[in-house]
């Protein structure tokens, strides 16, 4: 997508070797990034590593026969330490969620399927590698850049460059400030969508619809035409999350947190048991070039989530104070100058939670639309495809393929 939108030369990649840290017992500890790190990393005890290894090869309780939460699955397969010191902070960082309620099957389906397909995690991994080696690998697009290892990417002037570039390429096909207010099914084929626009109400007739809006908005729109689909979509939960971007001088970073005199790494995560309110911090200026002027560090912090919904009632200054206070306990010198505040953004309903039962609710919504005769009507977005940007892009291509197939079939009728 970056190449097709003309942004290939603006892609920037993070260092694939940049360490990730988890706070444990007052210290930021690196997370193992490759198998050779496993024996030496100090985030887990020897007993915890042994328990994880035995569980991974199948020496653990069997599956319970019902849908497990992330917490239940990980504790059963890999032990308490893996859950408390690795997976719990990871869930907070990715979903801002409560792993006791998140569904392992829905939120981390690839890992869940390893046990299903191989009898245990190691067996499933071996089987997946074998199957992958037998499948022909699709040719790589020669236009794509080649990062050195597995890493994350952004753009030279931030992620906003992508939607702006897509808009620039599509031009008048993209409508801004259009609000969808109603959907009407025609007696024949297709739908009429009514929008509030700067020019007044405008009705658009179409043969197919893809809704990629949040599920709670889709639920309201669909209620007049499919109450069953609306009921299913209303069951998804979106907790509040705030993003706090602040900058410190390089001298403000604690010496024990520096590597070769620099702040290096992807960022840090904070398990809920460690007493910090901030979910985690991304070292933006360490990860990508030109994110901060010389002598400064830019830190992007997330706070809130399913276990801390009270952030919705805090002011921006209170959120900054909470984040700054947390950072001074682990990363920033307590006596450092106040940070520069570059931005505070609060999403009252932020990240959809893939809770136990999520896939059942989603399937029920799709089935309800099909039962009510809504052919060519597709649900998309992060509550369908997954919360990561990459999965959203993949989901968009999947939606496009579904629409193309649907229209092609109708062309022969």
N, C-alpha and C positions, 0 to 999 in steps of 0.2 A: 504494500500500500504506500509506503514511503517513496518507493521508486516511481510508482504510477502517478503520484501526486507531485512529482518533481522535487522531492526533498532528499534525494540520495546524498548529495554533497553536504547537506546540513545535518546528517546523522552523526551523533557522537556516542561512543560506547564507553561504559565504565570498565575499569580494570577488572578482568575476570578473576584476578588473584586478590582483589580487595577483600579483606576479612570482614566478617559479620560478627557482632558481639552480642552477648546476652549478659545482663546484669545478674550476678548471683553472689550472695553474701558480701555485698559491698564492693565487688570488683567486676569490671567488664572483662568477660572471658570469651576468647574466640570460639566460634562454632566450626567444627571440622568441615572442610570443603572438599576433601578427597580421602580415599580409603587409608592412605598412609598417615593421615592425621589422627585416626581413631585411637591408636594405643596411647597417645601422649597428651591429648587435650584434657584440660583440667576442669571442664564444666561438669563432668560426671565422675563418680567414684569408680574404682575397679569393680566393685560389686554391681553397680548400676550398668556398667558396660557388659559384664558377664551375663546379667539378666537379659539385657537387650539382645545379645548374641544368641543365647539359648532360645529366646522367644522367636527370633527371626527364622531359626531353622525348624521351628515347630514344637519346641518343648514349652508348651504353655497351654492354658485352658482352651477347649474348642470353641468355635463360634456359638453364640447363644441361640441362634435360630430366629432372631428378630433384628430389626434395624438398630444398629449401635450408634451411640454418639461418638464423636472424636475421642473424648476422654475414655470411654469404655473400651473402644477398639485399641487405643495405644497402650493403656495400662495393661490390658489382657495380653497383647502381643509383645510389647517391648519393655514394660515395667513402669514403675512410678517415676523414676528419674528422667527417663526420656520424655514422659509427658510433662512433668513439672518444669523441666529446665530447657526443653527444646520446643515441644509442640504447643504447649500453652501460650508462651510468648509469641510463637509464630502465628497462631490463630488470632491473637490480639493484633498483631501487625498487619495481617492480610485482611481479615474479616472484621476487626474490631469487635470480635464476637466472644461468646461464652462456649468453650469447647464441651461443656457438660450438656449443651443443648444442640450444638451443630451436628449434622449428620455426617458420618464418615463417608458413606456411600455417595452423598450429594456433594459435599464440600471437597473431598479428596478421593474422587472416584478411582483414579489411576492406582493409588496405593491400595485401596479397598479391593480392587480387582485382582491384585497380586495374590492375596490369600485365597480368593475365590477360585482362581485359575490354577494355582500351583499347590494348594494345600497349606502353604505358609508363605511368608514374605520372600524368603530366599528362593524357595521353589518357584514361586510366581515370577520372580525376577529372571531366573535362569530360563524359564519357559518363554518369557517375553523377548529375551535377547535372541533365543533360538528362532522364534517366529519372525522377528525382525530381520534376521540374517537371511531367511528364506524368501522374504518379500522383496521384489524389485524396488530399488530406491529411485524415487522420481528424480529426474535431472534437475540440478540446481539452476535457477535463473542466473545467467552470467552477469546480469545487471546488478545483482545483489552484492553489497559489500561483505567482506569476510572478516568478522571479528576474531580476535585471537582467544578462543575459548568461549565458554558459556557465560554470558553476562547480560546486563540490562542496557537499554539504549534510550536516548532522548534526542532532542534536536538542539542546534546551536543556540536558539533563543527560546527554548522551552517547548513543552508539549503542545501549547496553543498553536504552534506552527502547522500541525497536522490538519486540524479542522479548517483553519484559515486557508491552507493550500487546497484542500478538497473543494471548499467553497469557491475559490478562485478558478479552479478547473471546470466546475459544473456551472458556474455563472447563474443565469436566470432560472435554472432548474431548482435551485435552492431558495426557499422562501423563508425570510426572517420575520420574526414577530407575528407569525401565524399561529393561532391557538385553536386546536381542534376541539369543537364543542359538542358535536354529535355525529353518530354513524347510522346510516339508514341502509337497509338491505333492499335492493330493487327486486321487483317481481321476476324479472328475467335474470340475467347475469350481472354481477357487479354490485357496487355500493355507491352511495352518495355521502361524501364527507363535507361537513359544514365547518368553516373556519371563521374565527374573528380575526380580522386583519386591519392594518392601518387604513385601508380603503373601504372598510365595512365588512359585512358578512359575504363570504364567497363560498359557493358550493362547487365541489369537484367530483366528477363521476370517474370511477376507476373500476377495473376488473379484479384487482387484487389489493390487499392491504397488509402491511407489515407494521405492527405496533412495537416500537422499541422504547416506549416510555416506561417509567417505573410502574410496577404492578398495581400500586394503589390508585394511580391515575387511570390506568387501563381498566381497573375494576369499576370505577365511577362511569367511564364512558360506555362500558359494555352492559351495565345493569339494565338499561331500558330494553336491550335486545337479547340478552342471555344472562339471566339472573344466576344460573348455575356456574357459568364461567366467572362471573363477577364475584360470587361467593368464594370460589377457590382462590382467585387472585388476591382477595382481601386478606387472606391468611398469612401472607408473607410479611415479615417484620423488618423494618429499617431503623436501626438505632441512630442517635445523633453522633456526629464526629466533628471535631474542629481541627483545622490545619493551621499551625502557628509557625510562620517563617521569621526567624530572628538571626541577627549577625553579631558575632563577637570578634574582638581583636585576636590575632593568633596567640598573643601573650596570655590570653585568658584561659587557654586550654591547659589542663593539668599536665605536668611533665610525664607522669606515669602513663598517660593516655596517648603519648606521641610515639610514633615509630620512625626512627632515624630523624628525629626532630620535627616531624610533620604529623598532622592529623590524617591518618590514612584509613580507608575502609569504606564499606557500604553504609554502615550505621549500626545502631544498637537497639535491642528490644528489652523490655522490662516485664518479667513475669509479675502477675498481680500479687503474688506472695511477697514481693520485695519492697512493698510499701510506697511505690511511686505512683502518681496519678497519670503521668504521661505514658502512653502506650509504647512509643518508640521514637527514634530520631534518625533521620537520614542525613548523612554528611554530604550535602549537595555540592559544596565547592571542592570537596575531595574526590567525589565520584565523577563529576563532569567538569570540563574546562570552562573558564570565563564565567563562573557563577558568582564570583565575588572579586572585588578589587584587591590588589596586593595588600597583604597585612591583615586581611579579614577572612573569617570563616562564615559560611552560610549554612544554617541548620534548619531543616524542615521537620517539625514535630507534630505528632498526632496525639490527640487527647479525647477521651470520651468513650464511646462504644457501648456495647450491650451491658457491660458491668459497671458503667459510670454514666448513666443518662442524665445526671444532675448538671452536666456542663451546659445544658441548654439554657439554664437560668443564670449563667455567669456572664459578666461583661467581658469585652475584649481585653481590657486591662487586667482583669482577674485571671483570664486564661493565660495571658503572657506571664503573669506573676507565678502561676502554678507551674508552668513549664520551666521558667527560669529557676525557680526554687529546686525543682527536681534535678536539673542539669548541674547545679552547683553542689549537689551531693555526690556526683560521680565523674563529671567530665570537665566542668568549669571551676576555676579557682573561686572559692567563696568571696574573696575580696575584689573580684574583677569588676570593672565598670559595668553599668547597666547595658543590656544589649540594644542594638538598633532594631526596632520593630518594622519589618518590611511588609507584613500582611497577616491578617487573621481572618479566616473564612470558616464559618460554622454552617454545617449541613444538618438541619433538624431531622431529616430522614436521609441517611447517607448510604450505607452499604447493605444490600439485601442479605439477610441471614439464611443460609442453607440449613435450616433446622431439620431435626428428625421429622419425616413426613413431607419434606419439601418436594421431592420428585413425584410423590403421589398427588399433591395439590396441583402441581404443574400439569401432570398428565390428565387430571380431572378437568382442568380448564380447557385443554386442547380437545378432549373428548366431547365436552359440552358444546363447544363451537361447532364441531363436526356433526354432532347429533342435531343441533338446531339448524343445520343446513348452510353453515357459513364456509362455503368452499372458497379457496383462495385467500383465506384470512389466517395470517401467521403471527405468532407471538415471538418477540426477540428481545434483546437487551441483556443486561448483566444478570438478572434473576433467572434467565434461561440458559445462557451460554457459560456464565462464570464471571467472577468479579474482576479478574485480571484483564488489563487492556488487551493483551494478546488473545485471550479467549473471546473477548468482545469482537475483535476484528475477525477471528475465525468464524464466530457465530454469524456475523454479518454476511460473510461469503456463503455460509450455509443457507441463510435466508434467501440470498440472491439466487442460489441454485434452485431452491424450492419454488420460488416465484417463476423462474425461467421454465422449469419443468411443467408447472401448472399451466402457464400460458401456452406452451407448446402443445400440451394435450388438448386444450380448448380450441386451438387453431384447426384441429382435425375434425371437430364436431360441427 
